[in-house]
Amino acid sequence: MKLIYIDGPRKGHEVKVGDIIHRNGEKYEVEHFKKPHKPASSGHIYVNVNDSAPREFYVSVVGAEWVEREDRA
């Protein structure tokens, strides 16, 4: 299972720890991500913003999705 960008300038590329993403005019650094816990789940991505507390988003919020999922037929 891989997490890839589905839109933006990195469309089709795998999401990596340390990537800088932009959302609503803010810059975020990818800290880590968590795979979906069940087939209907999309999983989460954790990001840092300006050395404050990490934020958690659904992967779709940052323009990403899981591919090659083993938990779906």
Sequence and secondary structure as in RCSB ss.txt:
>XXXX:A:sequence
MKLIYIDGPRKGHEVKVGDIIHRNGEKYEVEHFKKPHKPASSGHIYVNVNDSAPREFYVSVVGAEWVEREDRA
>XXXX:A:secstr
 EEEE SSTTTTSB  TT EEEETTEEEEEEEEE  SSTT   EEEEE TTS  EEEEGGGGTEEEES TT  
